[in-house]
Amino acid sequence: MFPINETMGQYSELFMLLAAGTYTVAFIAFAWDLAKSSKMLRAVDLKAAELSGQATEPVRTPVGVGAGASARGVDRADAHLSGPVGRAERPTSAVSGGASAGAGQTADGSMRYGGERRAPARVAVALTVLGAAIHAAGVITRALGAGRVPWGNMYEFLTTGAFVAVAVFLLVLIRRDLRFLGTFVIGLAIIMLVAASIAFWTPVGHLVPALQSYWLIIHVSIAVMSSALFTLTFAMSALQLVQSHRQKTIAAGGADKLGFMRLVPNALSLENLSYRINAIAFVGWTFTLMFGAIWAEKAWGRFWGWDTKEVWTFVIWVVYAGYLHARATRGWTGTRAAWLSIVGYLCVVFNFTIVNQFFNGLHSYSGL
């Protein structure tokens, strides 16, 4: 057993504080990007509406030329309408009487990077990378201070979990433009770090004998990774609900009051990506449940004992299994699928907060 290094523990807490501060600035930059892009897109819409109005005005032209010239004018207006965003689709619906002809636009469902340059988003991503590097230093120094893996209690689970969530977000950003998720993911990471420091702070120390097992590395590491993926899908499902409501409002002829949502793909694209990520996370959670049962047999002599923690881990598995089954075979799509995904994540949060704090059981001593 390695001796406790309290100095490393203090460095870890400092790094966590610095990481939270850096994430806060990144959060502001992501929010600034949404606000600035919304204003830019509205200005583009007004210009496009003016050009479209000019293109539809009757013009006296020689016979045989008017039709072609008019068509070219409309083509130019359409090209201008869909071009400035770089990767925007055509309007999903017409807005009758609206000042903006393209208010129904949403980002491309492929979520590929376009040619547009969004300086605030670039700054936000750079700050997130810096915050993740500082955060990683905090996790590593916590491990060095404790002489073990840094997820042996609620404080360590939250700090490590927040880091994994941000790291997964940054990895996905390499292939997909998910910068629209920045405010949600970084916001959740800040909440996790603040909760860890205020509500669940635990000094660096050794684990109780029952947790001194290699199964801690296997079981909890997979749980952390799965929870990080569930965090991403929670953010996507929440945005899906907002985008779905916006699209229905526009289709009904209402005004687009959420211009910043045009940086977000349409509801169906969000749902499809969320479903694929949830499928991966569900496999990880299945292994979490299986390895937890094996560890329970090693530690307590039984695979299953209806402990509160075990029950809620199984409840989470059932909810996400129901979500995947309902969407794949029963046609549960749209808002129903989004709400079921959100319910699953709320169960995850309940399991790692309320159950740990207020329900006594065999897992109570672990803080997990």
DRENGUTI-785250 format. One record per residue (C-alpha): residue in three letters; y, z, x; chain. Coordinates in steps of 0.05 Angstrom, whole numbers, m for minus. Last residue first. Layout:
ALA Y Z X A
...
//
This chain:
LEU 106 m100 m402 A
GLY 138 m34 m386 A
SER 73 m17 m351 A
TYR 64 53 m379 A
SER 65 28 m451 A
HIS 8 m21 m442 A
LEU m46 26 m467 A
GLY m7 39 m529 A
ASN 56 70 m558 A
PHE 102 26 m598 A
PHE 178 35 m593 A
GLN 201 5 m527 A
ASN 148 m45 m507 A
VAL 136 m69 m578 A
ILE 211 m76 m591 A
THR 227 m114 m527 A
PHE 173 m159 m498 A
ASN 135 m170 m563 A
PHE 197 m178 m606 A
VAL 224 m231 m559 A
VAL 158 m269 m561 A
CYS 156 m262 m637 A
LEU 227 m290 m640 A
TYR 201 m348 m599 A
GLY 146 m363 m650 A
VAL 196 m358 m708 A
ILE 240 m409 m672 A
SER 181 m458 m667 A
LEU 166 m448 m741 A
TRP 239 m460 m758 A
ALA 239 m525 m718 A
ALA 175 m550 m751 A
ARG 203 m537 m820 A
THR 270 m569 m801 A
GLY 239 m637 m785 A
THR 164 m645 m784 A
TRP 105 m612 m816 A
GLY 60 m672 m826 A
ARG m4 m633 m836 A
THR m43 m657 m775 A
ALA 1 m655 m714 A
ARG 60 m615 m740 A
ALA 19 m563 m776 A
HIS m31 m556 m720 A
LEU 22 m548 m666 A
TYR 61 m497 m707 A
GLY m1 m460 m729 A
ALA m23 m454 m657 A
TYR 47 m430 m640 A
VAL 43 m376 m693 A
VAL m29 m357 m676 A
TRP m14 m349 m601 A
ILE 47 m306 m616 A
VAL 4 m262 m662 A
PHE m48 m256 m606 A
THR 3 m229 m558 A
TRP 26 m184 m615 A
VAL m44 m155 m624 A
GLU m55 m144 m550 A
LYS 11 m107 m543 A
THR m5 m63 m603 A
ASP m75 m46 m576 A
TRP m129 m77 m619 A
GLY m182 m60 m567 A
TRP m205 m126 m538 A
PHE m242 m143 m474 A
ARG m270 m73 m462 A
GLY m284 m29 m401 A
TRP m213 m5 m391 A
ALA m189 m37 m326 A
LYS m239 m94 m315 A
GLU m248 m107 m389 A
ALA m172 m106 m399 A
TRP m164 m155 m341 A
ILE m212 m204 m375 A
ALA m174 m196 m440 A
GLY m108 m208 m406 A
PHE m137 m269 m372 A
MET m155 m299 m439 A
LEU m88 m283 m473 A
THR m47 m309 m415 A
PHE m93 m370 m411 A
THR m77 m385 m484 A
TRP m3 m374 m468 A
GLY m6 m427 m414 A
VAL m39 m477 m462 A
PHE 15 m460 m513 A
ALA 70 m473 m461 A
ILE 43 m544 m451 A
ALA 41 m557 m526 A
ASN 110 m526 m534 A
ILE 137 m575 m483 A
ARG 109 m634 m522 A
TYR 134 m608 m589 A
SER 204 m594 m562 A
LEU 208 m665 m536 A
ASN 189 m694 m604 A
GLU 235 m647 m642 A
LEU 295 m662 m599 A
SER 283 m737 m608 A
LEU 277 m728 m683 A
ALA 341 m688 m688 A
ASN 383 m740 m652 A
PRO 402 m731 m579 A
VAL 459 m684 m561 A
LEU 524 m709 m532 A
ARG 543 m729 m603 A
MET 538 m655 m619 A
PHE 607 m645 m588 A
GLY 637 m678 m650 A
LEU 614 m622 m696 A
LYS 661 m629 m756 A
ASP 637 m699 m774 A
ALA 666 m711 m843 A
GLY 621 m721 m902 A
GLY 595 m788 m927 A
ALA 526 m764 m947 A
ALA 496 m794 m884 A
ILE 548 m756 m843 A
THR 527 m690 m875 A
LYS 453 m706 m865 A
GLN 465 m722 m792 A
ARG 503 m657 m781 A
HIS 449 m615 m815 A
SER 396 m648 m771 A
GLN 438 m637 m709 A
VAL 446 m563 m724 A
LEU 372 m553 m738 A
GLN 353 m593 m676 A
LEU 400 m552 m634 A
ALA 362 m489 m653 A
SER 296 m524 m640 A
MET 320 m547 m571 A
ALA 343 m477 m552 A
PHE 276 m448 m574 A
THR 239 m503 m537 A
LEU 273 m483 m472 A
THR 258 m409 m482 A
PHE 185 m426 m499 A
LEU 181 m459 m431 A
ALA 206 m396 m397 A
SER 158 m354 m438 A
SER 100 m397 m414 A
MET 121 m388 m341 A
VAL 129 m313 m349 A
ALA 61 m306 m384 A
ILE 28 m348 m329 A
SER 57 m301 m276 A
VAL 36 m240 m318 A
HIS m38 m256 m320 A
ILE m49 m284 m250 A
ILE m7 m236 m208 A
LEU m26 m175 m249 A
TRP m99 m197 m246 A
TYR m95 m185 m170 A
SER m97 m111 m188 A
GLN m53 m50 m178 A
LEU m34 m46 m251 A
ALA m84 9 m269 A
PRO m63 49 m207 A
VAL 10 57 m230 A
LEU 57 9 m194 A
HIS 100 28 m134 A
GLY 175 33 m135 A
VAL 242 m2 m140 A
PRO 286 34 m189 A
THR 281 13 m262 A
TRP 338 m17 m303 A
PHE 314 m34 m374 A
ALA 376 m26 m419 A
ILE 435 m41 m373 A
SER 410 m83 m314 A
ALA 353 m118 m350 A
ALA 394 m129 m413 A
VAL 450 m160 m371 A
LEU 400 m205 m335 A
MET 367 m227 m399 A
ILE 433 m241 m434 A
ILE 456 m282 m374 A
ALA 392 m323 m375 A
LEU 400 m334 m450 A
GLY 470 m361 m439 A
ILE 446 m405 m382 A
VAL 394 m436 m428 A
PHE 440 m444 m488 A
THR 503 m468 m451 A
GLY 462 m515 m409 A
LEU 422 m548 m464 A
PHE 471 m608 m468 A
ARG 455 m617 m394 A
LEU 387 m641 m415 A
ASP 392 m709 m380 A
ARG 319 m720 m363 A
ARG 283 m732 m297 A
ILE 315 m684 m248 A
LEU 343 m642 m305 A
VAL 271 m619 m320 A
LEU 270 m583 m253 A
LEU 337 m550 m267 A
PHE 313 m524 m334 A
VAL 248 m499 m303 A
ALA 287 m461 m250 A
VAL 333 m431 m303 A
ALA 274 m406 m344 A
VAL 238 m382 m280 A
PHE 299 m342 m259 A
ALA 307 m310 m328 A
GLY 233 m291 m327 A
THR 240 m259 m258 A
THR 299 m216 m281 A
LEU 267 m200 m348 A
PHE 198 m184 m320 A
GLU 228 m142 m264 A
TYR 268 m98 m311 A
MET 210 m94 m360 A
ASN 160 m71 m308 A
GLY 111 m97 m256 A
TRP 141 m167 m247 A
PRO 165 m170 m175 A
VAL 99 m183 m138 A
ARG 86 m129 m87 A
GLY 117 m92 m28 A
ALA 169 m60 m74 A
GLY 229 m76 m29 A
LEU 200 m143 m9 A
ALA 188 m162 m81 A
ARG 258 m141 m101 A
THR 285 m180 m41 A
ILE 249 m242 m67 A
VAL 275 m235 m139 A
GLY 346 m224 m115 A
ALA 343 m282 m67 A
ALA 317 m326 m123 A
HIS 377 m306 m165 A
ILE 424 m326 m109 A
ALA 390 m394 m106 A
ALA 390 m399 m182 A
GLY 464 m383 m184 A
LEU 478 m439 m133 A
VAL 437 m488 m173 A
THR 472 m466 m237 A
LEU 540 m475 m203 A
ALA 521 m546 m183 A
VAL 497 m560 m254 A
ALA 563 m534 m284 A
VAL 605 m574 m235 A
ARG 568 m637 m253 A
ALA 576 m622 m327 A
PRO 651 m610 m317 A
ALA 657 m677 m280 A
ARG 623 m719 m333 A
ARG 613 m788 m303 A
GLU 585 m841 m349 A
GLY 531 m887 m323 A
GLY 475 m858 m365 A
TYR 421 m808 m348 A
ARG 358 m814 m391 A
MET 350 m771 m453 A
SER 304 m824 m485 A
GLY 334 m806 m552 A
ASP 401 m834 m532 A
ALA 459 m788 m548 A
THR 483 m785 m620 A
GLN 532 m827 m659 A
GLY 549 m812 m730 A
ALA 623 m809 m718 A
GLY 624 m882 m697 A
ALA 674 m911 m745 A
SER 721 m853 m739 A
ALA 779 m843 m785 A
GLY 731 m835 m843 A
GLY 737 m874 m907 A
SER 662 m881 m913 A
VAL 626 m856 m853 A
ALA 570 m904 m837 A
SER 505 m875 m812 A
THR 465 m868 m749 A
PRO 521 m898 m709 A
ARG 495 m943 m653 A
GLU 463 m904 m597 A
ALA 500 m871 m540 A
ARG 480 m879 m467 A
GLY 545 m896 m431 A
VAL 590 m857 m478 A
PRO 641 m912 m471 A
GLY 595 m969 m492 A
SER 574 m960 m563 A
LEU 641 m972 m597 A
HIS 666 m1021 m545 A
ALA 605 m1064 m554 A
ASP 613 m1061 m629 A
ALA 686 m1082 m624 A
ARG 669 m1139 m577 A
ASP 615 m1162 m624 A
VAL 663 m1159 m683 A
GLY 712 m1203 m646 A
ARG 657 m1252 m625 A
ALA 637 m1258 m698 A
SER 708 m1273 m718 A
ALA 714 m1326 m664 A
GLY 650 m1359 m686 A
ALA 668 m1359 m759 A
GLY 739 m1382 m747 A
VAL 723 m1442 m702 A
GLY 693 m1491 m751 A
VAL 758 m1503 m788 A
PRO 817 m1486 m745 A
THR 841 m1414 m745 A
ARG 883 m1372 m791 A
VAL 863 m1299 m779 A
PRO 842 m1251 m834 A
GLU 841 m1179 m808 A
THR 770 m1154 m794 A
ALA 777 m1153 m718 A
GLN 842 m1113 m722 A
GLY 808 m1059 m763 A
SER 751 m1056 m714 A
LEU 800 m1050 m656 A
GLU 835 m992 m691 A
ALA 769 m958 m708 A
ALA 746 m966 m636 A
LYS 810 m933 m611 A
LEU 801 m875 m660 A
ASP 728 m869 m639 A
VAL 745 m868 m565 A
ALA 794 m812 m578 A
ARG 740 m773 m615 A
LEU 692 m785 m558 A
MET 742 m757 m507 A
LYS 755 m695 m549 A
SER 681 m681 m556 A
SER 670 m694 m482 A
LYS 722 m642 m465 A
ALA 692 m590 m511 A
LEU 620 m602 m489 A
ASP 639 m603 m415 A
TRP 680 m540 m423 A
ALA 620 m505 m452 A
PHE 578 m526 m392 A
ALA 633 m502 m345 A
ILE 639 m435 m381 A
PHE 564 m425 m375 A
ALA 568 m444 m301 A
VAL 621 m390 m291 A
THR 576 m339 m325 A
TYR 516 m363 m285 A
THR 554 m347 m221 A
GLY 570 m277 m246 A
ALA 498 m264 m266 A
ALA 474 m289 m198 A
LEU 523 m243 m163 A
LEU 497 m183 m203 A
MET 425 m202 m189 A
PHE 441 m210 m115 A
LEU 471 m140 m114 A
GLU 410 m111 m149 A
SER 364 m145 m99 A
TYR 405 m118 m40 A
GLN 396 m48 m68 A
GLY 321 m58 m74 A
MET 319 m84 m3 A
THR 352 m20 20 A
GLU 302 20 m21 A
ASN 244 m6 20 A
ILE 182 26 m12 A
PRO 122 31 36 A
PHE 67 m22 29 A
MET 0 0 0 A
//
